[in-house]
Amino acid sequence: MRYLTPYITDDLRSKMVFLSGPRQVGKTTLAKGILADHFPSGRYFNWDLDEDRQDILKKRWDAENKLLVLDELHKFPRWKTWIKGIFDTSSQLHAFLVTGSARLDVYRRGGDSLMGRYHPWRLHPFSLDELPPKISPREGFKRLITVGGFPEPFLSGDERTARRWRRERFDRVLREDIRDLESIRNIQLLGVFLDMLRERAGSLITLSNLAMDLQISPKTARSWLEVLERMFLVFSVRPYTKSLPRAVIKPPKVYFFDNGDCLAGEGERFENLVASTLLKRLHFLEDRDGFRYDLRYLRDKEGREIDFVIIKENRLEELIEVKWADDNISKSLIYYADRLNPTKATQIVAQLKRTYVQGKIRVIDPFSYFSPGFYEKR
């Protein structure tokens, strides 16, 4: 059972649920699990299947189908109007679970006539705080660093299988999803752009430099980055500057939803793992509680840098520094923990032997920081 299952099941009692997330992250498996365990009389439809598509358009289902799962419905051009009409006339008979790719998330954020009729949830890959029962934290960490957290490669634990799976996934996202949903002509060059980002995970990304290397315009590079973000391949972490007179406006850092996508070293992979797990937590808190969260980084004119800054409702909550092996507290973290007085200041060290606290700062290993139980229903 994935971490969102009990929350989605509860929300289905009152509204539609829109479940979005990366391709092959487990949305369909989760939806079918909810059907089997909680709505055995329900029915699953996949827009990509001709027979199901015809049944959707002709509204062919039974009154006894208490849950209707509509997978990839966003590929229907008029899906919003269609689902609004169905929900308004049938919500007393059926619950609705709509699952889809990044395009569904774009509509979710857009605001439209569906407002007030649905709850949104975003599904992420496996992480240290969400591991299958038979996989230990140590084994889970090894797999997350080497093959990533997407279900198929993670559960196999085999690097060769993961490489083949990843290549096929990239091909499908670039040549099918982006082709169907975005007006990009040069898909091959977009693939080169993606590979350049894979080598720079966690680094400041100056898009004008990448554009020059690829002989495209900076505007095109920016639009390509936005497309890759909409497809749930990458996410950007932007600088935090509020109330910091010495802060500088720097380019974004780019990380990957799939830790296995990184082509950098183990330290950079670990930083990407922390970034993606933090984003997973913040998306969960937003979707569950309705608060607004942001994940940022901090860098000032003197070169002092904090890897991650967590913002809740425009208020600084936590400063986080990430290290692979160095357990000495970062001078930048000491400096800004004193001046910004966050609720928490943390340094996460991958190979830490023992946790300790010094002043306002806690130095902790990733197993303790991302311990199980965070997503448990309370």
ABEGO torsion letter per residue (X at the ends): XBAAAAAAAAAAAABBBBBBEBBGAGAAAAAAAAAAAABAABBBBBAABAAAAAAAAAGBBBAABABBBBBGAAABAAAAAAAAAAAAAAAAABBBBBBBBAAAAAAAAAEBAABGABBBBBBBBBBAABBBAABBAAAAAAAAAAAEABAAAAAAGBAAAAAAAAAAAAAAAAAAAAAAABBBABAAAAAAAAAAAAAABGBBBBAAAAAAAAGBBAAAAAAAAAAAAAAGABBBBBBBABGBAABBBBBBBBBBABAAABABBAAAAAAAAAAAAAAAAAAAAAAAAGBBBBBBBBBBAAGBBBABBBBBGGBBABBBBBBAABABBBAAAAAAAAAAGBABBBBBBAABABBBBBEABBBBBAAAABBBGAABBX
